[in-house]
Amino acid sequence: MKTITVAQSAGFCFGVDRAVQMVYHLLEEGKKVCTLGPIIHNPQMIAELESKGVEILQTVDEAPPGSTVVIRAHGVPRSTLDRMDSLRLDYADATCPFVSKIHALVSEASARGDNVFIIGNPKHPEVQGIQGHCTTPCFIFQSSQELEKFTKEFPQYSAEPVTIVAQTTFNVSEWENCLKIIKKVYTKATIFDTICNATVTRQTEAVDLAKRSDLMIIIGGKESSNTAKLYDVCAGICATYLIESADELPQEAVRKAQNISITAGASTPATIIKEVLDTMTVIHEPEQMEETSFAEMLEESLKSLNTDEKVRGVVVAIAPNEVQVDVGRKQAGFIPASELSSDPNVKPEDVVKIGDELDLLIMRTNDQEGTIMLSKKRLDAQKGWEVIMNAEEEGTVLKGVVTEVIKGGVIAVTNGVRVFIPASQATASRGEPLEDLLKKEVEFRIIEVNRSRRRAVGSIRSVLKDERKALADKFWETAEVGKEYTGTVKSLTAYGAFVDLGGIDGMVHISELSWNRIKHPSEVMNVGDTVTVYIKALDPEKGKISLGYKKEEDNPWEILRREYPVGTVCDVKVVGMTAFGAFARIIPGIDGLIHISQIADHRVEKPQDVLKMDEVVKAKITDIDFDKKRVSLSIRATLEPKEAAEEEQTEA
């Protein structure tokens, strides 16, 4: 009976998956993404990312203005990080955490004066990055033979302190050979086994499978170090082929083999593994199969891969960092909090509750740990993308929640899809604060869609413009001179204030803001104030509305007429002096003249001899000319009755 087995460890490792997801996330944010060298060693994945606009740089100096540079999982030398800082580049560090740990180890070793030995390929970017974090002598060995030769040619290093690390994807058995030499020769060696656990597991599993197979298929990029190691460890055990895609499958060998095993490098996407398996069903001759069909075996093998398979699950538990889901399999399903919703602000309990049935996408199956990582966000986005494309074609208005304020605009989430809304399209007019939109539900249209990059651009202003037009049409149907409105102060200028009447703006000229003389509208009102205004004039053809704000009952001349008739004695404040008299304020907005002959009961050469600016004195209103807006005052008139009384007392 023919068998096919797919290694449980095949496909993306943690570090590679993290780097790729980081690039996708930046693309979703609408950023121009560049990677410093290929993000991973897989031509198909590189081609896919390039189709989405990702550019590969050879040096950081090539970074286009405004781009975000992604440091790939292999890491970079310290000098590269320093260069990016000096250029003030926006960059995202996707260095695998296991590689970053090695950087820290060699940096600490150099700081205390240790020599550093790196067991790995000197041409590999990971090794070059590690070397770039060393400040003391550093030596790289690709094999135990090279190390053996070095110990004989440079015996002086055997007594010096040395720190030993390994490339994360180095051949496990060759590392063990190197360790035997190191432990025998270097008495002051500090050894760190930095080969990634995923690498160890992958190579160990590959050897075990090769021993039980007559054909081994290794899937991965030709430039991938860990893929090459898989080929090396299997090639001496059974017939082994390294392929990058299904097109390179050895068809004749597949037809003849009875026990086939498949594994893949850490940079190999699950989609390519699935493509290889599907192609095998076409290659194989059906009559050779017994009992279980070849297709069924492939399907069973695929269950352990990171595929785009959809499942339905029931929420059984909710935690702050994840949601546990029963998907009807032996593995425990879980949804990381980051994969629940496109809105980073929501909590898991805001999205789901226990007992909810969800359609989910399988992101990764880990049979060793007995878990399946799932995503609700990505499946929602797939469905939502169809809504987005239809909305663009039909001009449909969508509703969404603004989840982020970013450079140049905001991000609104609708139907699980992140839509970028530029600042110029986010508010009714330029200059309005974008922060006011955060966490609010907004309506917008889709004005641009990039299908290849799955990017959508929206416009809130487009919807607001239509709403304002409808309100403006309604306004003109009922507007008439003298009608009062309650509006909101929208903006202030040197010559007046613009008031939003609900879909249409009118202007209150500065002369209509106050009966008093003012220098700027801000002396009377502020932006955002709710005010009551009335229409003074309308021009429907030009769409202009002149508004009045000051009330007739507040007219100081009317107040004077009502409350300060001729003959009234009141306190007035000296506000001006001339050669012929002084001006004094009766009430705000009205100044009266005290002629020099009325300042005192004796001759006055000039007003300043008797009065001072801002002095408050008693004066009598002796005349009012409402037509010419003039008021005459007399201080002397308030003194004469007093003097007459004094004379009468003297005569008595």
Disulfide bonds with the S-S distance in Angstrom:
none
